[in-house]
Amino acid sequence: MDGIPPDELADFGRWRDRVRGTNISEKTLLATDYLNHFNEIVMLIEMIPDMPDMLEECRIWQPKSYAEHFRDSGFSDKELAIEAYGHVPSKFRRPFEDTIAQAHQVIAHTLERIGTDIDSGDPDKLRMDCQTSVAMIHRIIQVANGIIHGTAHVMEQGEIDLYLQNG
């Protein structure tokens, strides 16, 4: 409850009761199932060094908002997850949304970089760039997972910028 503005506390308390017993975190009102959307693109990127034609599958993947992901998912409490998202305290929502924006930025950059690598015909550079990109996306997913479980830590934008500049 530390760091949650007083005007959000009562609403947060009511919503914590509503999500109790579900796969939605009582600490934040967020659900880790959303991260499956990012795990999907990571798996596809990991295949590219051995199957460069998988880049087309990667390009089909599109970022989804939290609500879009749950609307399209088989998550048992998807309607509750969508509704609860509107009540996530700003202490968690802002860093979560910033982290998701970073993930989208890194994924878009990764797909551009990998496309260039494939066109250049350098399989070693392609493999290295895929590994580096997957490691960065995994780090962002870990940060998002921490936020979902109540840690308000985010990656510094400078770290993301450095990654983007080095590709």
C-alpha positions as semicolon CSV with decimal commas, in nm:
position;residue;x (nm);y (nm);z (nm)
1;M;0,000;0,000;0,000
2;D;0,306;0,224;0,029
3;G;0,322;0,479;-0,249
4;I;-0,041;0,440;-0,355
5;P;-0,205;0,783;-0,358
6;P;-0,481;0,823;-0,098
7;D;-0,742;0,888;-0,368
8;E;-0,667;0,542;-0,517
9;L;-0,656;0,341;-0,193
10;A;-1,026;0,265;-0,138
11;D;-1,081;0,161;-0,500
12;F;-0,766;-0,051;-0,490
13;G;-0,887;-0,226;-0,174
14;R;-1,221;-0,314;-0,335
15;W;-1,049;-0,447;-0,647
16;R;-0,801;-0,651;-0,444
17;D;-1,098;-0,830;-0,292
18;R;-1,248;-0,889;-0,639
19;V;-0,932;-1,049;-0,782
20;R;-0,851;-1,261;-0,476
21;G;-0,831;-1,628;-0,571
22;T;-0,769;-1,560;-0,942
23;N;-0,453;-1,547;-1,152
24;I;-0,455;-1,169;-1,121
25;S;-0,210;-1,025;-0,867
26;E;-0,375;-0,887;-0,555
27;K;-0,068;-0,666;-0,508
28;T;-0,111;-0,480;-0,839
29;L;-0,430;-0,598;-1,016
30;L;-0,213;-0,708;-1,311
31;A;-0,186;-1,056;-1,462
32;T;0,132;-1,224;-1,586
33;D;-0,062;-1,389;-1,869
34;Y;-0,011;-1,068;-2,068
35;L;0,359;-1,151;-2,090
36;N;0,276;-1,459;-2,300
37;H;0,222;-1,218;-2,587
38;F;0,591;-1,122;-2,568
39;N;0,710;-1,478;-2,511
40;E;0,552;-1,565;-2,846
41;I;0,770;-1,319;-3,041
42;V;1,079;-1,424;-2,844
43;M;1,029;-1,786;-2,951
44;L;0,994;-1,679;-3,314
45;I;1,308;-1,463;-3,302
46;E;1,502;-1,752;-3,148
47;M;1,420;-1,966;-3,455
48;I;1,544;-1,713;-3,712
49;P;1,917;-1,802;-3,715
50;D;1,828;-2,156;-3,825
51;M;1,517;-2,061;-4,022
52;P;1,553;-1,706;-4,163
53;D;1,214;-1,732;-4,331
54;M;1,063;-1,709;-3,979
55;L;1,118;-1,335;-4,008
56;E;0,791;-1,319;-4,199
57;E;0,613;-1,482;-3,903
58;C;0,776;-1,225;-3,675
59;R;0,653;-0,943;-3,894
60;I;0,297;-1,075;-3,865
61;W;0,320;-1,043;-3,486
62;Q;0,176;-0,712;-3,372
63;P;0,191;-0,538;-3,036
64;K;-0,129;-0,575;-2,839
65;S;-0,255;-0,364;-2,556
66;Y;-0,331;-0,532;-2,227
67;A;-0,704;-0,536;-2,306
68;E;-0,650;-0,662;-2,664
69;H;-0,438;-0,948;-2,539
70;F;-0,700;-1,061;-2,288
71;R;-0,989;-1,018;-2,533
72;D;-0,807;-1,258;-2,769
73;S;-0,691;-1,500;-2,500
74;G;-0,833;-1,809;-2,337
75;F;-0,744;-1,671;-1,993
76;S;-1,013;-1,786;-1,751
77;D;-1,054;-1,447;-1,585
78;K;-1,001;-1,237;-1,895
79;E;-1,301;-1,007;-1,845
80;L;-1,199;-0,943;-1,486
81;A;-0,839;-0,877;-1,597
82;I;-0,958;-0,621;-1,852
83;E;-1,186;-0,450;-1,603
84;A;-0,929;-0,455;-1,322
85;Y;-0,669;-0,289;-1,545
86;G;-0,863;0,036;-1,523
87;H;-0,814;0,025;-1,146
88;V;-0,442;-0,054;-1,129
89;P;-0,282;0,208;-0,902
90;S;-0,064;0,459;-1,084
91;K;0,232;0,335;-0,876
92;F;0,222;0,017;-1,085
93;R;0,042;0,122;-1,400
94;R;0,287;0,392;-1,509
95;P;0,602;0,178;-1,480
96;F;0,419;-0,117;-1,635
97;E;0,305;0,086;-1,936
98;D;0,653;0,238;-1,973
99;T;0,807;-0,109;-1,969
100;I;0,561;-0,240;-2,228
101;A;0,640;0,060;-2,451
102;Q;1,010;-0,026;-2,419
103;A;0,936;-0,387;-2,519
104;H;0,749;-0,271;-2,829
105;Q;1,033;-0,035;-2,919
106;V;1,298;-0,306;-2,882
107;I;1,097;-0,562;-3,079
108;A;1,042;-0,322;-3,370
109;H;1,413;-0,238;-3,375
110;T;1,504;-0,607;-3,353
111;L;1,294;-0,699;-3,654
112;E;1,453;-0,421;-3,859
113;R;1,802;-0,526;-3,753
114;I;1,737;-0,894;-3,827
115;G;1,594;-0,808;-4,169
116;T;1,914;-0,618;-4,250
117;D;2,124;-0,911;-4,126
118;I;1,936;-1,157;-4,346
119;D;1,973;-0,929;-4,648
120;S;2,348;-0,896;-4,585
121;G;2,392;-1,273;-4,579
122;D;2,605;-1,286;-4,261
123;P;2,473;-1,582;-4,056
124;D;2,711;-1,515;-3,763
125;K;2,593;-1,154;-3,727
126;L;2,232;-1,273;-3,759
127;R;2,280;-1,529;-3,480
128;M;2,454;-1,276;-3,254
129;D;2,191;-1,007;-3,312
130;C;1,909;-1,255;-3,244
131;Q;2,076;-1,365;-2,920
132;T;2,142;-1,008;-2,806
133;S;1,788;-0,902;-2,891
134;V;1,629;-1,199;-2,718
135;A;1,838;-1,130;-2,406
136;M;1,719;-0,766;-2,402
137;I;1,355;-0,864;-2,454
138;H;1,386;-1,123;-2,174
139;R;1,522;-0,853;-1,941
140;I;1,226;-0,629;-2,022
141;I;0,984;-0,919;-1,964
142;Q;1,150;-0,982;-1,625
143;V;1,104;-0,618;-1,530
144;A;0,737;-0,632;-1,636
145;N;0,695;-0,952;-1,434
146;G;0,845;-0,782;-1,130
147;I;0,606;-0,490;-1,167
148;I;0,312;-0,730;-1,195
149;H;0,421;-0,887;-0,867
150;G;0,457;-0,555;-0,688
151;T;0,802;-0,421;-0,769
152;A;0,785;-0,075;-0,922
153;H;1,132;-0,098;-1,084
154;V;1,175;-0,010;-1,451
155;M;1,466;-0,028;-1,691
156;E;1,634;0,302;-1,750
157;Q;1,552;0,445;-2,092
158;G;1,925;0,507;-2,136
159;E;1,984;0,131;-2,129
160;I;1,721;0,081;-2,399
161;D;1,865;0,370;-2,602
162;L;2,215;0,220;-2,581
163;Y;2,079;-0,112;-2,710
164;L;1,901;0,064;-2,996
165;Q;2,211;0,263;-3,093
166;N;2,434;-0,043;-3,102
167;G;2,232;-0,217;-3,369
